[in-house]
Amino acid sequence: MDFSALNRTTIIKEMVSAEQDIIVIGGGITGAGIALDAASRGLKVVLVEKQDFASGTSSRSTKLVHGGLRYLKNYEFGLVRQVGRERAILHRNARHIVLPEKMLLPIIKGGSLNRFLTRTGLAIYDLLAGVKKRERKRMLNRQEVLKAEPLLREDILIGAGTYYEYKASDTRLTIGVLKKAFEYGALAANYLSAGSFVYEDGKVRGMKVTDLLNSDDYDITAKYVINATGPWVDEIRRKNDSLQGKRLHLTKGIHITIPFDRLPLKQPVYFDVNDGRMVFAIPRYDKIYIGTTDTDYEGNKEDPLTEECDVEYLLDAVNNMFPSARLVIEDVVASWAGLRPLIHRDGKSPSELSRKDEIFISDSGLISIAGGKLSGYRVMAEKAVDIVMKDHVRTTGKPFVKSITRDIPLSGADFVFPEDLRYLVEYADHKFDEAKQTGITPEEMKKLFYRYGTHIDRIIEKAYEYYNISKNTEASWIRAEVWYSMNHEMTTCPGDFFIRRTEMLQFFRERINGMLDIVCDEMACLLGWTEEEKNRRMKDFVREYEAAVSFKISNSK
Ligand code: FAD
């Protein structure tokens, strides 16, 4: 069976047809990671997600798989070692999604790092994190920095260090993990909300769930329930009457996207802000995205919004470091806001709160996992499933099965050639050769390849099918991509497609108007929507489309 929107109801019915080992609540990166870890150890696992997969924090991050540089500040050497090694594993298992990117770290007068600290810090980081030789730190003097990045503010510049972060797509990573979990037998569905708990002898034995696409209710029974709902973790603990002790502290972080020619950086820059924080400006496609902020948050968790003051903060930060840019609010073409599910500590400011993950187990057996980072999802999943596995061994007498995810390539990353990036680029070029008779450009092909990896073959095949009939290059490729994402990634509506499968809203918002009709027609045709249903879906998406620049709209009122 395919991981298809057309199979969604069948998948849900299968979830309820027999007792499961584990129900995972939450289809962000944490839940997806747990589903893969558990299924690949032979456990029967189902995952329920009340919105779309990755629609919480896992589509709203800075999109970097970190090597742990920031932990050096607190002398957390063990953590730097662990995070650095983990990054190498994630790159190996998702070679088309997690890719190295050289960062420039300017050293400025009055900044948080001087030359000595930068040199020593980056050297320790290279050593502890096991950084590959060609990705090790380099120190640049003032002239060298200005050559590397002429837009930097000269009067405060002392020099710079370079180091590597790994760029990623948070949503593509989540979908890649989830699809792999499905291949291993995990069942997952979006728009399926976990309601109340089902108990037996005071222990959690399942959940009542509601299909939000048609309001059907179901009971799923399972031996264990894992709460991986990120910012919603305490809400689920409250339903379980187990919200005691440590609690979440949500902070909001926003990102903005501007056209590349408004800040034509030669590489990503991680730079100081006057208040002691640091901000990234990262080129991606024909845009630069800038982030992030870190402010306490208490509003609606489903829909955190970018506010004008958040945007002003980032624009001021950029204009201070790159004065010739003179960015204004009108330059911003898209934005997204996300919530960090951090663990509360009295008296700490948002930026001082630890990013570490923690697991809480309630008296009734609910396992809740909170905190953490996208970069650490695999290790977090292993920890959560180890807890289940130990109990499973105790109650069934079966042997303990260790996690094997360190050696599982994600869906679309089953490459047969060696790890060197050269081969990946050659492979992508080869795919362009196969597709070029449809008129697709190398740039468009590259984008699709880094989204879908080895699954690109199915999309090429489908694009030819459409192209041979219509001879319309753009429409054929969009339809082929929509077809693939509905039939193989459980895409159910325009928002799923434009935001969480392709990130077009974040990076190509200006192109969406020209595509919306084609996408909705293809969806209506595959899912049998009436004209009324199609218009309703389109309107729903237009609201999300507008929310990406809502601060501009409120500004102009
Ligand atoms: P989420 O992605 O929020 O997933 C939880 C899911 O649970 C949601 O999809 C929600 O709909 C679902 N859910 C809630 N209630 C229910 C219910 N009742 N039934 C069913 N489903 C439910 N980390 C990095 O490693 N690198 C970065 O560059 C980075 N940058 C960041 C920048 C910002 C601004 C923020 C906010 C975070 C950043 N992080 C980064 C952290 C990282 O994004 C998060 O740690 C991670 O995405 C959390 O994933 P999650 O699965 O735990 O939560």
Residues whose N, C-alpha, C, O or C-beta is under 5 A from the ligand:
A	BS01	FAD	I25 G26 G27 G28 I29 T30 G31 V48 E49 K50 Q51 D52 A54 S55 G56 T57 S58 R60 S61 T62 K63 L64 V65 H66 L192 S193 A194 A228 T229 G230 P231 W232 T251 G253 I254 T292 G338 L339 R340 G371 G372 K373 L374 S375
